[in-house]
Amino acid sequence: MITAKWLAGHHELIGVTLGTLFGFLARVVMLRSDYRQYPAYPHGKIIHLALGLIAGALGAVAVPALMSKDYTAITFLSLAAQQFREVRNMERGTLTAIDHQELVPRGATYIEGIAVVFEGRNYLSIATALLVSFAATIFGWIWGVLLGIVCIGVVLRFMKGKTIKDVAEVSFAPVKAENASVTVGTVYMMNVGLESDLEIIRKQAIGFILTPVSDDAKVTLSNLGLRQAILHDLSTRLGVYRDDGEPSLLPIAKLDLDTGALGVLILPREHGMEKALKAMRDVPLLESAVRRPTKANKTKGEPAHG
Amino acid sequence: MAKIVMLVTTDPTNISEGSAALIAKSEEELQNLANMLEKILDCAAHKLKDGLFMIVDRH
C-alpha cells in the first residue's frame, strides 16, 4: 500500500519515476505532426515515443546512480547520445529516400534541419528527466513536479523557432507570362516555350516578393536550401498544380540581384490570398540557412571555428 | 548542366547540319511538336525566338 510514510522512505524511486514521467511527457508535447507531414503515420510516432521514454528513463536514473557514488553511470548518458545520433541518421535516411518521390522536394537543407530537431528534442527530454529526478530526490516530490511543469514550459518555448516573417516582408507581385518569359514583379523567373504552359501559369500562378528586412536577411534569403524549403512548404499547404513529366510547371524562387529581394512563383490549388500569405510567413527559417555577416565582420582577428 | 536534346524550328536556316532537329511547317505545328516532345522525353521546351524551340534535359 502506498502511503505518505512509504513515499517518504523511497526518495530515489519517486525521483526516477517522476523524472521518467516528465522526460516522456516533454517528448510527447514536442512530437508534432503537422503540415510537414512527418512523422504522420502511427508507427513513426511509436518509434519516437519509445525513444522518448528511453531518454526520460536514462536521464532519471542518472541522479540516484550518481548519489550512490556510482560515477560510471555517467557513461550511460554518452550511450544515449550515441543512440540519438542514430535517430538523426535514421530521420535523414528516411526523408532523403522519400524526397525523390515528392512533386516539390524538401531539399537537403530542410531534411538536415528536421533531423537535427529530432535529435535535439531527445536531449531536451533527457535534460528534463535529469532535473526533475534531481529535484524530486533531493527536495521532495512536490519540487520535482513543479520543476517538471517549468521544464515543459521552457521546452515549449524552445520549439518556437523563427519564421520567414522575421527576415522578410512578404507581398504579392503580379505574374507575367508573355513571349516565353515568366516574371514575378520585376524578377525574371524562367523561360517557358509552350503557349499552353504559359496559359496555365497565367491562370494558376501566384507570385510573391520577399523583401529582406536587413543586410543579414539578404544573405539568409539567398540560401538555396531555404528557397527550396519555402517552395516545399507552400506546395504542401496550398497544394500544387503540377505532375511528373511537366518540367515547365515548376514552382521556382529567384533573386533580384540588384535589391536582394526574392521572387517566388508557385502554382497552388488553393487560391485564398490570406491563406497564401500566412503560409509564406509561417515557413520556418532553417538554422543552417541563417547567416549574420554583419556580426562576423565585427569579429577581431582570425575567424574562430569550433 | 542541362543537355540539349533536340531543336524544333519552322526555319531550316536556324539549324546546322548534323544537329538533331525537326522542321515544322507552321507555328501551330511547331507548338504541337514541342509539346509532344516535352511530354515524351520529360524535358522542358524552351523558346529561343519565334520559330525556334529547344528541348532541354535538366535531370
Interface residues (C-beta under 8 A of the other chain):
Chain A: A180 N191 V192 G193 L194 E195 S196 D197 D244 G245 P247 S248
Chain B: Q31 A34 N35 E38 K39 D42 C43 A44 A45 H46 K47 F53 M54 R58
